[in-house]
Amino acid sequence: MNRRRWLAGALATAGTAMLSACNQAGTALAEQARRMGEGLTRRAQRLVVPRDALAPTYSRAEISPDFKANGSIDPAAADYRALKAGGFAGYRLVVDGLVERPLSLSLADLRRRPAQSQITKHDCVEGWTSIGEWTGVRLETLLEEAGLKPSAKYIVFHCFDALDQQEDGDRYYESIDLVDARHPQTILAYDMNGEVLPVPHGAPLRLRVERQLGYKHAKYIRRIEAVESFAHLGGGKGGYWEDRGYEWFAGI
C-alpha cells in the first residue's frame, strides 16, 4: 500500500512538472512568435512607407483645447524636484554612449540650435488622440554634433520619472532605431503650444517621434545614449512598457 501511494505521488509530481514545462515552453514560443510578428510588421512598414514620409500636420485652429497629460505628470525623484525648484536653470542634457564627442547641454544651449515647430496628432495606446504644437531641436542635429560611432544602432532615452512615483522606482526609459532618430519630425521639444513645456507634459524636455504611439514619446529626458543593443537595459526589451509586454515597434 505504501509503495502504491509513493508511486501515485511520484507520478502526480512528474505530471505537474511536465505541465509546468509545457506551459513554460508555450510561453517561450508565444514570446518568440510575438517578436517575429513585430519584426515583420516593422520591416513591412519600412518597405512600404518611405523613411522620410511625414506624419500628418494640422492648423493652429485644430489644436486640442485640452491635451491630456498621461503617465507621469510630476516626477517624485529628488534630482528632478531640485531642478524644477530652480526653474530648470541647472538642467543639463547628456548625450553619450557610442558617440565620438559626448555632449552636455543646458536648455539655453538647446534653444540656440535651429528650432523646428510642428502641429501633430498624439495617438495613445489607450485609444485617445490630441493635437498639439511642439517646438524643439531635431534629434538628428544633436546626433550629428556628437558623431555616432559605426556600432551605434539604437538611441535610448533615460528619464527622470518613475511611474510608481517612488524615489527608488524603475525610471522610465525608451529607445528607437536610427531610422526614427533621424526622421525629420523627430524632435526634442521644449515648448508646447507656444509656451514653455509644462511639467505634466514632460518639462524640461521630451521626445516627439511622430510616427510612433504615445508611450514612445519619452518625457522628462535627462540623458540620451547611443547603444549597439538594449539587452542590458531594464528588462532587455527596449523600454519601460516594453519590459511589461508592450511592443517595441509602435509605428503608426
C-alpha positions as CSV (number, residue, x, y, z in Angstrom):
1,M,0.0,0.0,0.0
2,N,2.8,2.4,0.9
3,R,4.6,1.6,-2.4
4,R,1.4,2.3,-4.4
5,R,0.9,5.6,-2.6
6,W,4.5,6.5,-3.2
7,L,4.2,5.7,-6.9
8,A,1.0,7.6,-7.3
9,G,2.6,10.7,-5.6
10,A,5.7,10.4,-7.8
11,L,3.5,10.2,-11.0
12,A,1.5,13.2,-9.9
13,T,4.6,15.2,-9.2
14,A,6.1,14.2,-12.6
15,G,2.8,15.1,-14.3
16,T,2.8,18.5,-12.7
17,A,6.4,19.1,-13.7
18,M,5.6,18.2,-17.3
19,L,2.6,20.5,-17.4
20,S,4.8,23.3,-15.9
21,A,7.5,22.6,-18.5
22,C,4.9,22.6,-21.3
23,N,3.4,25.9,-20.0
24,Q,6.9,27.5,-19.9
25,A,7.7,26.2,-23.4
26,G,4.3,27.5,-24.7
27,T,5.1,30.9,-23.1
28,A,8.5,31.0,-24.7
29,L,7.1,30.1,-28.1
30,A,4.4,32.7,-27.8
31,E,7.0,35.4,-26.9
32,Q,9.1,34.2,-29.9
33,A,6.1,34.4,-32.2
34,R,5.2,37.9,-30.9
35,R,8.7,39.2,-31.6
36,M,8.8,37.6,-35.0
37,G,5.5,39.3,-35.8
38,E,6.7,42.6,-34.5
39,G,9.8,42.4,-36.6
40,L,7.8,41.5,-39.7
41,T,5.5,44.5,-39.1
42,R,8.4,46.8,-38.8
43,R,10.1,45.5,-41.9
44,A,6.8,45.7,-43.8
45,Q,6.2,49.3,-42.8
46,R,9.7,50.3,-43.6
47,L,9.4,48.6,-47.0
48,V,6.0,50.3,-47.9
49,V,6.4,53.7,-46.3
50,P,9.4,55.8,-47.3
51,R,11.8,56.5,-44.4
52,D,11.2,60.3,-44.6
53,A,7.4,60.0,-45.0
54,L,5.9,62.7,-42.8
55,A,3.2,62.3,-40.2
56,P,0.1,64.5,-40.9
57,T,0.3,68.1,-39.7
58,Y,-2.6,70.3,-38.7
59,S,-3.5,74.0,-38.4
60,R,-3.4,76.0,-35.2
61,A,-7.2,76.1,-35.3
62,E,-7.2,72.3,-34.9
63,I,-5.1,72.3,-31.7
64,S,-6.9,70.4,-28.9
65,P,-8.2,72.7,-26.2
66,D,-7.5,70.0,-23.6
67,F,-4.4,67.9,-24.4
68,K,-4.5,65.0,-21.9
69,A,-1.4,64.6,-19.7
70,N,-0.8,60.9,-19.4
71,G,1.5,58.7,-17.4
72,S,3.9,60.6,-15.0
73,I,2.7,64.2,-14.5
74,D,5.1,65.3,-11.8
75,P,8.1,63.1,-11.0
76,A,8.9,62.5,-7.4
77,A,12.7,61.9,-7.8
78,A,14.7,64.3,-5.7
79,D,17.1,65.3,-8.5
80,Y,14.1,66.3,-10.7
81,R,12.4,68.2,-7.8
82,A,15.6,70.2,-7.2
83,L,15.8,71.1,-10.9
84,K,12.1,72.1,-11.0
85,A,12.5,74.2,-7.9
86,G,15.3,76.2,-9.7
87,G,13.2,76.6,-12.9
88,F,15.5,74.0,-14.6
89,A,18.4,76.5,-14.7
90,G,20.7,73.7,-13.7
91,Y,19.4,71.2,-16.2
92,R,21.9,69.5,-18.5
93,L,21.1,67.1,-21.3
94,V,23.8,64.4,-21.6
95,V,24.3,62.8,-25.0
96,D,26.8,59.9,-24.7
97,G,27.3,56.2,-25.3
98,L,28.6,55.2,-28.7
99,V,29.5,58.8,-29.8
100,E,32.7,60.5,-30.7
101,R,32.0,63.7,-28.9
102,P,29.8,63.4,-25.8
103,L,27.6,66.5,-25.1
104,S,26.3,68.2,-22.0
105,L,23.8,70.9,-22.9
106,S,21.7,73.4,-21.0
107,L,18.3,74.5,-22.1
108,A,19.8,77.7,-23.3
109,D,22.3,75.6,-25.4
110,L,19.4,73.7,-26.9
111,R,17.4,76.8,-27.7
112,R,20.5,78.2,-29.6
113,R,20.2,75.3,-32.1
114,P,17.9,75.7,-35.1
115,A,14.3,75.3,-33.8
116,Q,11.6,73.3,-35.5
117,S,7.8,73.6,-34.9
118,Q,5.2,71.1,-35.9
119,I,1.5,70.6,-35.1
120,T,0.8,66.9,-34.9
121,K,-1.6,64.3,-33.5
122,H,-0.7,62.3,-30.5
123,D,-2.1,58.7,-30.6
124,C,-2.2,57.0,-27.3
125,V,-2.3,53.2,-27.0
126,E,-5.3,53.7,-24.7
127,G,-7.4,54.9,-27.7
128,W,-7.5,58.7,-27.3
129,T,-5.9,61.3,-29.5
130,S,-5.0,65.0,-29.1
131,I,-3.4,67.6,-31.4
132,G,-0.7,69.9,-30.2
133,E,2.1,72.2,-31.4
134,W,5.6,71.2,-30.4
135,T,8.8,73.3,-30.8
136,G,12.3,72.0,-30.2
137,V,15.6,70.9,-31.8
138,R,15.8,68.0,-34.2
139,L,17.4,64.9,-32.6
140,E,19.4,64.3,-35.7
141,T,21.1,67.7,-35.1
142,L,22.4,66.6,-31.8
143,L,23.4,63.2,-33.0
144,E,25.4,64.8,-35.8
145,E,27.2,67.0,-33.3
146,A,28.0,64.1,-31.1
147,G,29.1,61.9,-34.0
148,L,27.6,58.4,-33.9
149,K,30.1,55.6,-33.9
150,P,29.6,52.9,-36.6
151,S,28.5,50.4,-34.0
152,A,25.5,52.5,-32.8
153,K,22.2,51.1,-33.7
154,Y,19.7,52.4,-31.2
155,I,19.1,55.7,-29.3
156,V,18.0,55.3,-25.7
157,F,16.2,58.0,-23.7
158,H,16.8,57.9,-19.9
159,C,14.2,59.8,-18.0
160,F,13.7,61.4,-14.5
161,D,10.3,59.8,-13.8
162,A,9.3,56.5,-12.2
163,L,5.7,55.7,-12.9
164,D,5.2,54.3,-9.4
165,Q,6.3,57.7,-8.1
166,Q,8.8,56.1,-5.7
167,E,12.2,57.6,-5.2
168,D,13.9,54.3,-5.9
169,G,11.3,53.1,-8.5
170,D,12.2,51.9,-12.0
171,R,12.8,55.1,-14.0
172,Y,11.2,55.4,-17.4
173,Y,13.3,54.7,-20.5
174,E,12.6,54.3,-24.2
175,S,14.5,53.5,-27.3
176,I,14.2,54.0,-31.1
177,D,16.3,52.9,-34.0
178,L,18.3,55.2,-36.2
179,V,15.6,55.4,-38.9
180,D,13.2,57.1,-36.4
181,A,16.0,59.0,-34.7
182,R,17.0,60.7,-38.0
183,H,13.4,61.3,-39.2
184,P,12.8,65.0,-40.0
185,Q,9.9,65.2,-37.5
186,T,11.7,63.6,-34.6
187,I,12.5,66.5,-32.2
188,L,13.3,67.1,-28.6
189,A,10.6,69.6,-27.6
190,Y,11.0,72.3,-25.0
191,D,7.8,74.3,-25.9
192,M,4.2,73.2,-26.3
193,N,1.5,75.3,-28.0
194,G,3.7,78.4,-28.0
195,E,4.6,78.2,-24.3
196,V,7.4,76.6,-22.3
197,L,6.7,72.9,-22.0
198,P,4.6,72.3,-18.8
199,V,5.7,69.8,-16.2
200,P,2.7,67.4,-16.8
201,H,3.8,67.2,-20.4
202,G,7.4,66.4,-19.7
203,A,9.4,69.6,-18.8
204,P,12.0,70.5,-19.4
205,L,12.5,68.2,-22.5
206,R,10.5,65.5,-24.1
207,L,10.7,63.4,-27.3
208,R,8.4,63.8,-30.2
209,V,8.7,60.8,-32.6
210,E,5.6,61.5,-34.6
211,R,5.2,58.1,-36.4
212,Q,5.1,56.2,-33.1
213,L,2.4,55.6,-30.5
214,G,2.4,57.8,-27.4
215,Y,4.4,55.6,-25.0
216,K,7.4,56.0,-27.2
217,H,7.4,59.8,-26.7
218,A,9.6,59.8,-23.6
219,K,9.1,62.7,-21.2
220,Y,11.5,64.3,-18.6
221,I,14.6,63.3,-20.6
222,R,17.8,63.6,-18.7
223,R,20.2,61.5,-20.9
224,I,20.4,60.2,-24.5
225,E,22.6,57.2,-25.0
226,A,23.7,55.6,-28.3
227,V,23.9,51.9,-28.0
228,E,24.5,48.8,-30.1
229,S,21.9,46.8,-28.2
230,F,19.5,47.5,-25.4
231,A,19.5,43.9,-24.0
232,H,21.4,45.1,-20.9
233,L,19.0,47.9,-20.0
234,G,16.0,47.4,-17.8
235,G,14.3,44.1,-18.7
236,G,16.1,44.0,-22.0
237,K,13.0,44.8,-24.2
238,G,13.9,48.4,-25.1
239,G,11.6,50.4,-22.9
240,Y,9.7,50.6,-19.6
241,W,6.4,49.5,-21.1
242,E,8.1,47.0,-23.5
243,D,9.5,45.3,-20.4
244,R,5.9,44.9,-19.3
245,G,4.6,43.4,-22.5
246,Y,4.1,46.3,-25.0
247,E,5.5,46.1,-28.5
248,W,8.9,47.7,-29.1
249,F,8.0,48.9,-32.5
250,A,4.9,51.0,-32.2
251,G,4.7,52.5,-35.7
252,I,1.5,54.2,-36.9
